[in-house]
Amino acid sequence: MKMILPIFVLSLLFSSSYAAVQDFCVGDLSAPEGPAGYSCKKPAKLTVDDFVFSGLGAAGNTSNIIKAAVTPAFSAQFPGVNGLGVSVARLDLAPGGVVPMHTHPGGSEVLIVVQGSICAGFISSANAVYFKPLKKGDIMVFPQGLLHFQINAGGGPALAFVSFSSPSPGLQILDYALFGNNLPSELVEKTTFLDDAQVKKLKGVLGGTG
């Protein structure tokens, strides 16, 4: 028993620090992305620019149906975060803007409001609802995989920055998953309890067919 405990402790230490085998793994975007991310760019070809991203300083284009824009700094845009378990994005919401119910299957999210007011919330797997209007400086967390949303709750533009616990958190917007593809209307009607006219209207708005 005395020998087993140190071995167990050592196994925990090694398993929890596996990422330290390499200092970093800047993604090689010329290679395909796999389940574990991108393969590593050769260290001899790295420069400081591989660890810097300058794309979050300008507002995104909110001239769209949801009046919102998300500018990501995920591993596909910012290869320096590949393999590090973190990423960032900028969220711009015009007046009336909304990010509809969506999930990030690959990571949890932390949002900080920088400008304006944002009503944000999520729904747990037990269907408990947690939402609140957030003001400048407020932070809210959205657990991995749960449906959540953000709505501009003020009269002017709103700005937030979000961080994720994954370099590639993924995104699935519920409205587009239901009405923005070629899933037959009959199946959508049966699974949502909406009538044919409502489904066809939403498909027309979101670009769906079938």
C-alpha positions in Angstrom: 0.0 0.0 0.0 2.9 2.3 0.8 4.3 1.9 -2.7 0.9 2.2 -4.4 0.1 5.7 -3.1 3.3 7.4 -4.4 2.8 5.7 -7.8 -0.8 6.9 -7.9 0.3 10.5 -6.9 3.0 10.5 -9.6 0.5 9.2 -12.2 -1.8 12.1 -11.3 1.0 14.6 -11.6 2.1 13.3 -15.0 -1.5 13.1 -16.3 -2.3 16.6 -15.2 0.8 18.1 -16.7 0.9 16.3 -20.1 0.6 19.7 -21.9 4.0 20.6 -20.4 5.8 18.1 -22.7 5.9 21.0 -25.1 5.7 24.7 -24.2 3.2 25.3 -27.0 2.0 24.0 -30.3 1.3 26.8 -32.8 -1.1 25.4 -35.3 0.0 24.6 -38.8 -2.9 25.8 -40.8 -1.6 24.2 -44.0 -2.5 20.9 -42.5 -6.1 19.7 -41.8 -7.6 20.1 -38.3 -8.1 16.9 -36.4 -10.0 16.1 -33.2 -7.0 17.3 -31.1 -6.5 20.4 -33.2 -3.9 21.3 -35.7 -0.5 19.7 -36.0 2.4 21.8 -34.6 4.2 24.3 -36.8 8.0 23.7 -36.8 9.6 25.8 -34.0 12.3 27.0 -36.3 9.7 28.8 -38.4 8.0 30.6 -35.4 8.1 34.3 -34.8 6.5 36.5 -32.1 3.7 37.2 -34.6 2.5 33.6 -34.2 1.6 34.6 -30.6 -0.1 37.9 -31.4 -3.6 38.5 -32.9 -4.7 42.0 -33.9 -8.2 41.3 -35.2 -10.3 42.3 -32.3 -9.8 46.0 -32.4 -12.4 46.8 -35.1 -16.1 46.4 -34.8 -17.7 43.5 -36.7 -20.4 44.0 -39.4 -23.8 43.9 -37.8 -25.7 44.5 -41.0 -27.4 41.2 -40.9 -30.7 39.5 -39.8 -29.5 39.2 -36.2 -27.8 42.6 -36.1 -24.8 41.0 -34.4 -21.2 40.1 -35.3 -18.8 37.7 -33.7 -15.1 38.1 -34.5 -13.3 34.9 -33.4 -9.7 34.4 -32.4 -9.9 30.7 -32.4 -7.1 28.4 -33.5 -8.2 28.7 -37.2 -7.6 32.5 -37.0 -5.1 32.6 -34.2 -2.8 29.5 -34.4 -1.0 30.5 -31.3 -3.8 29.2 -29.1 -3.8 25.8 -30.7 -3.4 23.1 -28.0 -3.5 25.6 -25.1 -7.2 25.2 -24.1 -8.1 28.9 -24.5 -9.5 31.3 -27.1 -11.2 34.7 -27.4 -13.8 36.4 -29.5 -15.3 39.9 -29.9 -19.1 40.3 -29.8 -20.8 43.4 -31.4 -24.5 44.0 -31.0 -26.2 46.8 -32.8 -29.4 48.2 -31.2 -31.9 45.4 -31.4 -29.2 42.8 -31.9 -29.3 39.3 -30.7 -27.3 36.1 -30.7 -30.0 33.5 -30.7 -30.0 30.4 -28.6 -26.8 28.5 -29.4 -24.3 26.1 -27.9 -20.5 25.7 -27.9 -20.0 21.9 -27.7 -16.3 22.2 -27.2 -15.9 24.6 -24.3 -17.3 26.9 -21.6 -17.6 30.6 -22.2 -17.0 33.7 -20.0 -18.4 37.0 -21.3 -17.4 40.5 -20.1 -19.5 43.6 -21.1 -17.3 46.5 -22.3 -20.0 48.8 -23.6 -23.7 49.1 -23.4 -26.1 46.6 -21.8 -26.6 43.0 -22.7 -29.3 40.6 -21.4 -27.7 37.2 -21.3 -28.7 33.8 -20.0 -28.5 30.0 -20.3 -30.7 27.0 -19.8 -29.5 24.0 -17.8 -30.0 20.4 -18.8 -32.7 20.4 -16.1 -34.4 23.2 -18.0 -33.7 25.8 -15.3 -33.3 29.3 -16.7 -30.6 31.7 -15.6 -30.7 35.2 -17.2 -29.9 38.8 -16.2 -29.3 42.2 -17.8 -25.5 42.9 -17.7 -23.9 46.3 -17.6 -20.4 47.5 -18.4 -17.9 45.5 -16.3 -20.2 42.6 -15.6 -19.1 39.0 -16.3 -21.2 35.9 -16.9 -20.2 32.3 -17.4 -22.0 29.9 -19.8 -21.2 26.2 -19.0 -20.0 24.0 -21.9 -22.7 22.7 -24.2 -25.7 24.5 -22.7 -28.1 26.6 -24.7 -27.5 30.3 -24.1 -28.2 33.7 -25.7 -27.2 37.4 -25.7 -29.5 40.3 -26.5 -28.7 44.0 -26.7 -30.8 45.4 -23.8 -30.0 49.1 -24.4 -30.6 51.8 -27.0 -27.1 52.0 -28.4 -24.4 49.6 -29.6 -23.2 46.9 -27.1 -19.7 45.4 -27.0 -18.5 42.3 -25.2 -15.4 40.1 -25.2 -15.7 36.4 -24.6 -13.2 33.8 -23.7 -13.5 30.0 -24.1 -11.9 27.0 -22.5 -11.0 25.6 -25.9 -9.0 26.8 -28.9 -11.9 25.6 -31.0 -15.2 25.7 -29.0 -17.5 25.1 -31.9 -20.9 26.8 -32.5 -24.4 25.6 -33.3 -27.2 28.1 -33.5 -30.6 26.5 -32.7 -32.6 28.6 -35.2 -30.3 27.7 -38.1 -30.1 24.1 -37.0 -33.9 23.8 -37.3 -34.7 26.2 -40.1 -31.5 27.0 -42.0 -30.9 23.7 -43.8 -32.7 21.1 -45.8 -34.3 19.1 -43.0 -37.8 18.3 -44.4 -40.5 20.7 -43.1 -42.7 17.7 -42.1 -40.0 16.5 -39.7 -39.5 20.0 -38.3 -43.2 20.4 -37.7 -43.4 17.1 -35.8 -40.4 17.8 -33.6 -41.2 21.5 -32.9 -45.1 21.4 -32.8 -45.1 24.3 -35.3 -47.5 24.3 -38.2 -46.6 24.2 -41.8 -47.0 27.9 -42.5 -44.8 28.8 -39.5 -42.0 26.4 -40.5 -42.0 27.5 -44.1 -41.9 31.2 -43.0 -38.9 30.6 -40.8 -37.1 28.5 -43.5 -37.7 31.4 -45.9 -36.2 33.9 -43.4 -33.2 31.7 -42.5 -32.4 30.2 -45.9 -33.7 26.7 -45.4 -35.2 24.4 -48.0 -37.3 21.2 -48.0 
